[in-house]
């Protein structure tokens, strides 16, 4: 006698950690999160350390592209590189950071601020865009342990 298994149609989920408030720090978690929800998964982005600025009110336009290595240390280089990167993104019809965040929220991505970072930076719930939840690292891990994908972007 063979046993038949009943496939459980449990929704898959994933989490992404964003710790940098640069363009190359902010975009990967949002793009991956959007693609995850479009594939039918639940997605959470956990913002910590400087990445927390991505979800602060009126901070998205301050995210820059900083070239790696000593090139990024040259005065004015980050501003020039940011301008070039934003132009390339515009030409490729890639949404800006503000638009990606709006899309993420509209499509159901959960945006989470790290409580330790919130406390360390003296922030409050009012400092964040609407819909951001504040969680401890422990709460994040209690959720992440059940996810199929966890990525540090």
C-alpha positions in Angstrom: 0.0 0.0 0.0 1.4 3.3 -1.0 0.9 6.5 1.0 -0.3 9.5 -0.8 0.8 12.9 0.5 -1.5 15.8 0.5 0.5 18.7 -0.9 0.2 21.7 1.4 -0.2 24.9 -0.5 1.6 27.0 2.0 2.7 30.4 0.6 6.5 30.7 0.3 8.2 33.7 1.8 11.5 35.5 1.8 13.3 38.3 3.6 15.9 40.7 2.5 18.2 42.8 4.7 19.2 46.3 3.5 22.0 47.9 5.6 23.2 50.7 3.2 21.5 53.9 2.1 23.3 54.0 -1.3 21.6 53.3 -4.6 23.4 50.0 -4.9 22.4 49.2 -1.3 18.7 50.1 -1.7 17.8 48.8 -5.1 18.6 45.1 -4.8 16.3 44.4 -1.9 13.4 46.3 -3.5 13.8 44.7 -6.9 14.1 41.2 -5.4 11.2 41.8 -3.1 9.0 43.0 -6.0 9.9 40.0 -8.1 9.2 37.7 -5.1 5.7 39.0 -4.6 5.1 38.9 -8.4 6.0 35.2 -8.2 3.3 34.7 -5.4 5.6 34.9 -2.4 5.4 37.0 0.7 8.4 39.4 1.0 9.8 41.4 3.9 12.7 43.9 3.8 14.5 44.5 7.1 16.3 47.9 7.1 19.1 48.3 9.6 22.1 50.6 10.2 22.4 53.2 7.4 19.9 51.3 5.3 17.2 52.6 7.6 17.5 56.0 5.8 15.9 54.4 2.7 12.5 54.2 4.5 12.8 57.6 6.4 10.5 60.4 5.2 12.2 62.6 2.6 15.5 60.7 2.5 15.2 58.7 -0.7 16.5 61.5 -2.8 19.6 61.7 -0.6 20.7 58.1 -1.5 23.8 58.3 -3.7 26.0 56.1 -5.7 29.5 56.0 -4.2 32.1 54.4 -6.5 34.2 51.7 -4.9 37.7 52.1 -3.6 39.7 55.3 -3.6 37.6 56.7 -6.5 34.7 57.2 -4.1 37.0 59.2 -1.8 37.7 61.9 -4.4 35.7 65.1 -3.5 32.7 65.5 -5.8 33.0 62.0 -7.3 30.0 60.6 -5.5 27.8 63.5 -6.8 29.1 63.0 -10.3 28.7 59.2 -10.2 25.2 59.5 -8.7 24.1 61.9 -11.5 25.5 59.5 -14.1 23.9 56.5 -12.5 20.5 58.2 -12.3 20.7 59.2 -15.9 21.5 55.6 -17.0 18.6 54.4 -14.9 16.3 56.9 -16.4 17.4 56.0 -19.9 16.7 52.3 -19.1 13.3 53.3 -17.7 14.1 52.0 -14.2 11.9 53.6 -11.6 13.5 55.9 -9.1 13.8 54.9 -5.5 10.7 56.7 -4.4 8.7 54.9 -7.1 10.1 51.5 -6.2 9.2 52.0 -2.5 5.7 53.0 -3.5 5.4 50.0 -5.8 6.7 47.7 -3.0 4.1 49.0 -0.6 1.3 48.7 -3.1 2.3 45.2 -4.0 2.4 44.1 -0.3 6.0 44.0 0.6 6.4 44.4 4.4 9.0 47.2 5.2 10.6 46.8 8.6 12.9 49.1 10.5 15.3 47.6 13.0 14.4 48.7 16.5 18.1 48.7 17.7 18.9 51.1 14.8 15.8 53.2 15.5 16.8 53.6 19.1 20.5 54.2 18.3 19.6 57.0 15.9 17.0 58.5 18.2 14.2 57.9 15.6 10.4 57.4 16.2 7.6 55.9 14.1 6.9 59.4 12.8 10.3 59.6 11.1 9.3 56.8 8.6 7.2 56.7 5.5 3.7 55.3 6.1 3.4 51.6 6.6 6.8 50.9 8.1 6.8 48.5 11.0 9.5 48.6 13.7 10.8 45.2 14.9 13.5 43.8 17.1 16.1 41.6 15.5 14.6 38.7 17.5 11.2 39.3 15.9 12.8 39.4 12.5 14.6 36.1 13.1 11.4 34.5 14.4 9.9 35.3 11.0 13.0 34.6 8.9 13.5 31.1 10.3 10.3 30.0 8.4 11.2 31.7 5.1 12.6 29.8 2.2 14.9 32.6 1.1 16.8 35.0 3.4 19.3 37.4 1.7 21.6 40.2 2.8 21.6 42.6 -0.1 
